[in-house]
Amino acid sequence: QLSKKASTHSPLSQAMAALYDINDDSTRFSEDALVQRFEAIYGVGPKPRIAAAPGRANVIGEHVDYQGGVALPFALTQRVRVVFRRRDDDRLNVVSDDAPVNED
């Protein structure tokens, strides 16, 4: 379930959002909007599920943590959202919301 809590953004995160053209458009990523776009592509069927995870960046230690080194990761306000539902075969279809749909 997507979090619905209100958030306040720091001046730094507001500046980064402006710099990278990141919009906090909660309507675009609402559960209903995500399901509507999913069903527009794959058709109506069993209710899709939604999973989300925060973005992540490392200040230091990008790869040294694999060897037990020090790392300093932090979560970003940007999130990855995945909408999915079970299929009756072994096929996996993946579509990015920011890319054109391949009809193959």
MARTORVEX-183234 format. One record per residue: residue number from 1; residue in one letter; y, x negated, z of N, C-alpha, C, O in turn. Coordinates in pm, 1 decimal, decimal comma. Layout:
! residues N
ATOM    nr   rest       n.c2       n.c1       n.c3      ca.c2      ca.c1      ca.c3       c.c2       c.c1       c.c3       o.c2       o.c1       o.c3
ATOM   NUM      A          Y          X          Z          Y          X          Z          Y          X          Z          Y          X          Z
...
! end
This chain:
! residues 104
ATOM    nr   rest       n.c2       n.c1       n.c3      ca.c2      ca.c1      ca.c3       c.c2       c.c1       c.c3       o.c2       o.c1       o.c3
ATOM     1      Q     -117,4      -85,0        0,0        0,0        0,0        0,0      123,1      -89,1        0,0      130,2     -186,0       75,6
ATOM     2      L      218,0      -57,1      -82,9      340,7     -134,6      -89,1      426,5     -103,8       32,0      435,1       11,1       75,3
ATOM     3      S      489,0     -204,8       85,5      574,9     -186,9      202,1      700,0     -110,8      163,1      758,5     -135,0       57,6
ATOM     4      K      740,7      -18,5      249,1      860,0       60,6      220,9      972,4       27,6      318,5     1072,3       99,3      323,7
ATOM     5      K      957,7      -80,3      396,2     1061,8     -112,2      493,2     1185,8     -166,4      422,3     1177,3     -231,3      318,1
ATOM     6      A     1298,1     -138,3      480,9     1424,9     -185,6      424,2     1438,2     -334,3      451,8     1392,0     -383,9      554,6
ATOM     7      S     1500,8     -404,1      360,6     1521,7     -546,3      381,7     1667,3     -579,8      354,4     1732,8     -518,1      270,4
ATOM     8      T     1716,0     -678,6      427,2     1850,2     -728,6      401,2     1834,3     -866,4      340,5     1750,4     -945,3      383,9
ATOM     9      H     1913,8     -894,4      241,5     1902,2    -1020,8      170,7     2013,0    -1115,4      215,1     2128,6    -1075,9      230,6
ATOM    10      S     1975,3    -1240,0      235,1     2071,4    -1342,1      274,8     2162,4    -1374,5      156,7     2128,7    -1343,8       42,4
ATOM    11      P     2277,9    -1436,6      183,4     2364,5    -1478,4       72,8     2292,0    -1570,5      -25,7     2315,9    -1564,2     -146,3
ATOM    12      L     2202,7    -1656,6       26,5     2128,1    -1746,5      -61,3     2035,5    -1667,0     -153,3     2031,4    -1692,2     -273,7
ATOM    13      S     1960,8    -1570,8      -97,2     1869,7    -1495,4     -182,4     1947,0    -1409,4     -282,7     1899,2    -1387,9     -394,1
ATOM    14      Q     2065,3    -1359,9     -245,4     2148,3    -1285,0     -338,9     2196,9    -1375,2     -451,8     2199,5    -1333,7     -567,7
ATOM    15      A     2235,1    -1497,7     -418,8     2280,4    -1592,0     -521,0     2165,7    -1629,2     -614,8     2184,7    -1638,8     -736,0
ATOM    16      M     2046,6    -1650,2     -558,4     1929,9    -1684,2     -641,0     1894,1    -1566,3     -731,5     1858,3    -1585,9     -847,6
ATOM    17      A     1903,5    -1444,4     -678,7     1873,2    -1325,9     -759,4     1969,3    -1315,9     -876,4     1928,6    -1284,3     -988,2
ATOM    18      A     2096,7    -1342,7     -851,2     2195,8    -1338,9     -959,2     2169,8    -1450,8    -1060,0     2179,1    -1429,2    -1180,8
ATOM    19      L     2137,3    -1569,5    -1010,6     2113,3    -1684,4    -1096,7     1993,9    -1660,8    -1188,6     1999,9    -1691,4    -1307,7
ATOM    20      Y     1886,4    -1607,0    -1133,8     1764,0    -1587,2    -1210,8     1747,7    -1444,5    -1262,4     1640,6    -1407,6    -1310,5
ATOM    21      D     1854,7    -1363,6    -1252,4     1852,3    -1226,4    -1301,8     1738,4    -1146,5    -1240,9     1665,5    -1076,9    -1311,5
ATOM    22      I     1723,4    -1156,8    -1109,4     1620,3    -1083,9    -1036,7     1685,7     -960,2     -976,3     1781,4     -971,1     -899,5
ATOM    23      N     1635,3     -845,5    -1010,1     1689,9     -720,9     -957,1     1593,4     -661,8     -855,6     1472,7     -656,3     -879,4
ATOM    24      D     1646,5     -618,1     -743,2     1564,8     -551,0     -643,0     1558,4     -403,3     -679,6     1622,5     -319,5     -616,0
ATOM    25      D     1482,0     -373,0     -780,8     1474,0     -237,6     -832,1     1350,6     -171,0     -774,4     1243,2     -174,5     -834,4
ATOM    26      S     1366,3     -109,8     -656,9     1251,6      -50,8     -588,4     1192,3       65,3     -667,8     1074,2       95,8     -651,2
ATOM    27      T     1270,1      130,5     -752,9     1218,2      240,2     -833,6     1119,0      187,7     -937,1     1015,2      249,4     -960,8
ATOM    28      R     1150,8       74,5     -998,1     1063,0       16,4    -1100,5      926,4      -19,0    -1043,5      825,4       -9,6    -1113,2
ATOM    29      F      923,0      -59,7     -917,0      797,9     -103,5     -856,3      743,3       -3,5     -755,0      658,7      -38,6     -672,7
ATOM    30      S      790,8      120,3     -760,2      735,3      221,6     -670,1      589,9      246,1     -710,1      550,8      221,8     -824,3
ATOM    31      E      511,9      293,7     -616,3      371,1      320,0     -643,4      356,1      418,9     -759,5      271,0      400,2     -846,4
ATOM    32      D      438,2      523,2     -760,9      430,5      622,0     -868,9      462,3      559,8    -1004,4      393,7      587,4    -1102,8
ATOM    33      A      566,2      475,7    -1010,4      604,0      412,8    -1137,1      494,4      318,4    -1186,0      465,3      314,4    -1305,6
ATOM    34      L      434,1      243,3    -1095,9      326,8      151,7    -1134,7      206,9      229,1    -1188,8      149,8      191,4    -1291,1
ATOM    35      V      168,7      336,5    -1121,0       54,8      417,3    -1165,6       86,3      483,4    -1299,5       -0,8      490,3    -1386,2
ATOM    36      Q      208,4      531,9    -1318,2      245,5      594,3    -1446,2      234,0      495,4    -1560,8      181,5      529,9    -1666,6
ATOM    37      R      282,4      371,8    -1541,8      272,6      271,0    -1648,8      126,7      234,2    -1674,3       86,6      216,5    -1789,3
ATOM    38      F       47,1      222,3    -1568,3      -94,9      191,1    -1583,1     -164,1      300,4    -1665,3     -238,1      270,5    -1759,0
ATOM    39      E     -139,8      426,4    -1629,9     -205,2      536,8    -1699,3     -153,0      554,4    -1841,4     -225,4      605,5    -1926,8
ATOM    40      A      -29,9      513,6    -1868,9       22,1      518,0    -2005,1      -54,3      420,7    -2094,3      -71,2      445,9    -2213,6
ATOM    41      I      -99,7      311,5    -2037,7     -174,0      210,9    -2114,3     -322,4      244,1    -2119,8     -382,6      240,6    -2227,1
ATOM    42      Y     -382,5      276,7    -2004,4     -527,9      292,1    -1995,1     -575,6      436,1    -1988,7     -696,2      460,9    -1988,6
ATOM    43      G     -484,1      530,7    -1983,3     -523,6      670,9    -1976,2     -545,8      716,8    -1832,9     -556,9      636,4    -1740,4
ATOM    44      V     -551,9      846,9    -1817,9     -572,1      906,9    -1686,2     -720,1      899,6    -1652,7     -805,6      919,3    -1739,0
ATOM    45      G     -748,9      871,4    -1528,6     -886,3      861,9    -1482,6     -886,5      858,9    -1331,4     -795,6      912,5    -1268,1
ATOM    46      P     -987,5      796,9    -1272,7     -987,1      782,8    -1127,1     -858,8      714,5    -1080,9     -802,7      630,8    -1151,6
ATOM    47      K     -813,6      751,1     -962,2     -686,4      697,7     -912,7     -690,4      544,9     -905,7     -780,2      487,4     -844,1
ATOM    48      P     -592,6      479,3     -969,3     -587,1      333,3     -962,2     -547,3      286,5     -822,2     -485,3      360,7     -746,1
ATOM    49      R     -583,4      164,1     -790,0     -543,7      101,3     -663,6     -436,3       -1,9     -693,4     -425,3      -50,8     -805,8
ATOM    50      I     -356,9      -34,9     -591,7     -248,4     -131,1     -606,5     -265,0     -239,4     -500,2     -287,5     -210,1     -382,8
ATOM    51      A     -253,6     -364,4     -543,3     -253,4     -478,0     -451,2     -125,8     -557,6     -477,0      -78,3     -564,7     -590,4
ATOM    52      A      -71,2     -616,8     -372,5       52,5     -694,5     -386,4       45,2     -818,6     -298,9      -19,5     -819,1     -194,2
ATOM    53      A      112,5     -923,2     -343,6      119,9    -1047,4     -265,9      256,9    -1109,9     -288,0      311,8    -1102,6     -397,9
ATOM    54      P      312,4    -1171,6     -183,4      443,8    -1234,7     -199,4      435,2    -1359,3     -286,4      331,2    -1424,6     -294,8
ATOM    55      G      547,2    -1390,3     -350,8      556,3    -1517,3     -421,6      554,2    -1630,3     -319,1      574,3    -1606,6     -200,0
ATOM    56      R      530,2    -1751,1     -364,4      522,4    -1864,3     -272,5      581,1    -1986,5     -339,5      564,9    -2007,0     -459,8
ATOM    57      A      648,8    -2066,5     -261,4      702,2    -2193,8     -309,6      676,3    -2298,6     -202,5      665,1    -2266,7      -84,1
ATOM    58      N      667,1    -2422,2     -244,8      646,8    -2533,3     -151,8      768,9    -2623,6     -153,2      812,5    -2669,2     -259,0
ATOM    59      V      823,9    -2649,3      -34,9      933,2    -2745,0      -24,0      877,8    -2885,5      -44,9      933,5    -2964,8     -120,8
ATOM    60      I      767,8    -2915,0       23,2      696,7    -3041,9        5,4      547,5    -3014,2        7,6      504,2    -2910,3       57,4
ATOM    61      G      468,9    -3105,8      -45,8      324,3    -3096,4      -34,7      257,4    -3008,3     -137,0      159,1    -2941,0     -105,8
ATOM    62      E      308,3    -3007,0     -258,3      251,7    -2919,9     -361,6      100,7    -2935,9     -376,0       30,2    -2835,7     -386,9
ATOM    63      H       49,3    -3057,7     -376,4      -94,7    -3078,1     -394,6     -158,1    -3159,5     -282,9     -280,6    -3171,4     -278,9
ATOM    64      V      -80,4    -3215,1     -193,4     -139,4    -3300,0      -89,3     -215,1    -3219,2       15,2     -298,9    -3274,7       86,1
ATOM    65      D     -187,4    -3088,5       26,5     -257,8    -3009,1      126,7     -406,9    -2999,1       96,9     -485,4    -2973,1      188,0
ATOM    66      Y     -448,2    -3019,1      -29,1     -591,3    -3018,2      -61,6     -663,8    -3134,4        5,5     -783,9    -3126,6       31,2
ATOM    67      Q     -591,9    -3240,2       33,3     -650,1    -3359,5       94,7     -614,7    -3370,5      243,2     -629,8    -3477,5      302,2
ATOM    68      G     -568,0    -3261,7      303,7     -535,3    -3264,0      445,7     -394,3    -3311,7      475,1     -360,8    -3335,8      591,0
ATOM    69      G     -310,4    -3326,0      372,7     -173,0    -3371,5      392,3      -82,6    -3259,4      441,6     -126,3    -3145,6      458,7
ATOM    70      V       41,9    -3292,6      463,9      139,6    -3198,2      515,5      198,5    -3117,0      400,9      231,0    -3171,5      295,4
ATOM    71      A      211,8    -2987,2      422,1      273,5    -2898,5      323,1      369,4    -2805,3      395,8      349,6    -2772,9      512,9
ATOM    72      L      472,3    -2763,0      325,8      569,4    -2671,4      383,6      594,1    -2556,9      284,6      694,9    -2555,7      213,9
ATOM    73      P      500,5    -2460,3      280,2      518,4    -2346,2      190,8      601,0    -2236,7      257,6      610,3    -2230,1      380,2
ATOM    74      F      660,1    -2151,7      175,6      729,7    -2034,4      228,7      716,2    -1919,3      129,7      702,1    -1941,0        9,3
ATOM    75      A      720,6    -1797,1      181,6      708,3    -1678,3       98,7      842,8    -1644,1       35,9      948,3    -1668,3       94,5
ATOM    76      L      837,4    -1588,0      -83,0      956,1    -1542,9     -154,5      963,7    -1390,5     -150,1      863,3    -1324,2     -124,1
ATOM    77      T     1079,6    -1335,9     -174,8     1091,9    -1189,9     -177,4     1028,5    -1130,9     -302,4      989,4    -1014,2     -301,3
ATOM    78      Q     1017,3    -1207,3     -409,1      951,8    -1159,3     -529,8      802,9    -1143,7     -500,7      745,0    -1221,6     -425,0
ATOM    79      R      742,1    -1043,2     -561,0      600,9    -1014,9     -535,4      525,0    -1002,4     -667,4      582,5     -970,7     -771,5
ATOM    80      V      397,3    -1027,6     -660,5      306,2     -999,6     -770,5      236,9     -868,8     -735,0      185,8     -852,8     -624,1
ATOM    81      R      235,3     -776,7     -828,4      170,1     -648,6     -806,3       61,8     -630,5     -911,5       83,3     -657,5    -1029,6
ATOM    82      V      -54,2     -584,9     -867,6     -166,9     -563,7     -957,2     -213,4     -419,4     -940,2     -238,0     -373,8     -828,6
ATOM    83      V     -225,0     -348,8    -1051,4     -277,1     -212,8    -1051,0     -412,8     -218,7    -1121,0     -424,9     -277,2    -1228,6
ATOM    84      F     -514,3     -158,5    -1060,1     -648,5     -169,8    -1116,7     -732,9      -48,9    -1078,1     -700,8       25,2     -985,3
ATOM    85      R     -841,9      -31,6    -1152,5     -943,7       66,3    -1114,5    -1077,6       20,9    -1169,9    -1084,8      -57,5    -1264,5
ATOM    86      R    -1181,9       71,5    -1109,6    -1318,7       34,9    -1145,5    -1350,6       85,2    -1286,4    -1305,8      191,8    -1328,6
ATOM    87      R    -1430,1        4,1    -1357,6    -1479,8       41,7    -1490,2    -1630,8       52,7    -1483,6    -1693,0        4,6    -1388,9
ATOM    88      D    -1690,1      116,0    -1584,2    -1835,4      129,6    -1589,8    -1901,8       17,5    -1667,1    -2024,0       16,9    -1681,9
ATOM    89      D    -1822,6      -78,8    -1717,5    -1878,7     -191,2    -1791,5    -1828,8     -321,5    -1728,2    -1767,9     -319,9    -1621,2
ATOM    90      D    -1854,9     -433,0    -1794,4    -1814,2     -562,1    -1737,9    -1685,6     -614,5    -1800,8    -1657,5     -734,1    -1792,9
ATOM    91      R    -1608,6     -528,3    -1862,0    -1485,1     -567,6    -1929,8    -1368,1     -570,1    -1832,6    -1358,9     -487,7    -1741,6
ATOM    92      L    -1279,2     -666,0    -1853,6    -1157,3     -677,8    -1774,8    -1039,8     -681,6    -1870,8    -1033,4     -769,4    -1956,9
ATOM    93      N     -947,4     -588,6    -1857,7     -826,6     -585,7    -1939,5     -709,3     -623,1    -1851,1     -696,6     -572,4    -1739,7
ATOM    94      V     -623,3     -711,6    -1899,9     -507,4     -755,2    -1824,2     -383,0     -737,0    -1909,8     -379,9     -778,6    -2025,6
ATOM    95      V     -280,5     -674,7    -1852,6     -154,6     -652,8    -1922,5      -41,7     -691,9    -1829,0      -39,8     -651,4    -1712,8
ATOM    96      S       51,9     -770,1    -1879,2      170,8     -804,1    -1802,4      276,2     -698,5    -1830,9      293,9     -655,1    -1944,8
ATOM    97      D      345,7     -657,9    -1725,9      451,7     -558,8    -1742,4      568,3     -615,5    -1824,9      647,5     -539,3    -1880,3
ATOM    98      D      578,8     -746,2    -1833,1      687,6     -809,3    -1906,2      647,3     -856,2    -2045,6      725,7     -922,2    -2113,7
ATOM    99      A      525,5     -822,7    -2088,6      477,8     -867,3    -2220,5      436,7     -746,0    -2303,6      399,7     -642,6    -2248,0
ATOM   100      P      443,1     -757,8    -2436,5      398,4     -646,5    -2520,0      249,1     -622,8    -2503,6      173,9     -716,1    -2475,7
ATOM   101      V      206,5     -499,6    -2520,6       64,6     -464,2    -2508,2       -6,8     -498,6    -2636,6       38,6     -462,8    -2745,2
ATOM   102      N     -119,8     -568,6    -2624,7     -206,9     -600,3    -2738,5     -307,7     -486,9    -2752,2     -382,0     -458,9    -2658,1
ATOM   103      E     -311,4     -423,7    -2863,4     -396,0     -306,6    -2882,1     -542,9     -340,9    -2910,8     -622,8     -249,4    -2930,9
ATOM   104      D     -580,9     -468,1    -2913,5     -720,5     -506,3    -2943,3     -812,9     -473,4    -2830,7     -933,0     -498,9    -2839,9
! end
